[in-house]
């Protein structure tokens, strides 16, 4: 009858994948990620030559590697963003299983590269950090469990997600990798809160985390050393935090000038964990504020799109991915200005690192897949459909 009155609606059965992807993708998030990667390459030209010279390599050796890693990450991000939520969920389950097994085998086959924590597999030509690939799979898996618990007759997904979170967090803490363990628990807490957890329970869990931190402080020299350094009223100018703090202070509002910074010659991790100090010294507060604005645009824009989503799984998974992305950026920059203890955490899409970049590409690809525009229907239509069942 509708076709007789209004005429047949043309079905776009031959609609190509790329045009449909471009129409539905969150272009703001995609653009911000590409700009962040560009800034990372720009900072790499400043931060990596001293390390290359120290290791007897070509001046821009690490920049070239960063370009390869970044190109791979962007390709993976776009490929994952084209997937349906069901396909993303399947990918996450497989990725979580693989990363979890890799974490279990780290004490046997892993290496610490002299940093006091066994977090990497050395492949000779590169290294892999399994915890980076664990995060996106873990978030999607726990979101699936939490969403399933809201269904009538569904499994006790909240309990299962809590057990999974504790297993992963303890496994990371014993590496030790307290920064990633804290991120995992933060992401779960955010999703649990969005899923309807009572505030009392979250407070109890926060107290439990505090006591766990106290226990690790008393029994882990690695953990205690970082906390003591953070709480000390004086900063040793010869430490990484001392160099970073001085660089940020010297940069001022507009920076000392391109290539004129000195902190890159002193910081062993100037191209990774403390790259924001290089940005602050050479380009000043203006550059740092631009970087912060880019991260804020990604997180806030994604959350605003997810507020319109009616599927609880997509809403929870997208929220967890967006929040952990923003939290990692905040932690990295917070450490550089001594607002937080040293964590050994990269700045997403800006710091050098193959595992961080490619895992970040997977995570943002999943977020883009979840935030793609899709027909939601009016709430009245949904209620009427349920009433007629």
Order of alpha helices (4+ residues) and beta strands (2+ residues): alpha-alpha-alpha-alpha-alpha-alpha-beta-beta-alpha-alpha-alpha-alpha-alpha-alpha-alpha-alpha-alpha-alpha
